[in-house]
Amino acid sequence: MARELGLNPRKFGSLANEQQEPWKRPLAEFIAHCYGKRFGRATPEHVHTLEEVVKRAEGQRSERQKRKATKEALPAGDMADCRTK
């Protein structure tokens, strides 16, 4: 849920200090509350494991590199034609 909210794991330390600040919710409850407030449901429709997320990112990265390699392989004249279309 935190990934869908776009929360930065490096900032969790400031969010997860309910011992020092008893008025704060525990981190898990805080994330669940924010998720429900933003998306209007208690749990995500599709739960993705970290391995799936990493695999998808690697696939996107490799596709981007392939496109970049084919783009560089084209002669300069062809690139000008692509931009005007």
Sequence and secondary structure as in RCSB ss.txt:
>XXXX:A:sequence
MARELGLNPRKFGSLANEQQEPWKRPLAEFIAHCYGKRFGRATPEHVHTLEEVVKRAEGQRSERQKRKATKEALP
AGDMADCRTK
>XXXX:A:secstr
 HHHHT  GGGHHHH  TTTSTTS  HHHHHHHHHHHHHSSSS SS   HHHHHHHHHHHHHHHHHHHHHHHHS 
HHHHHHHHH 
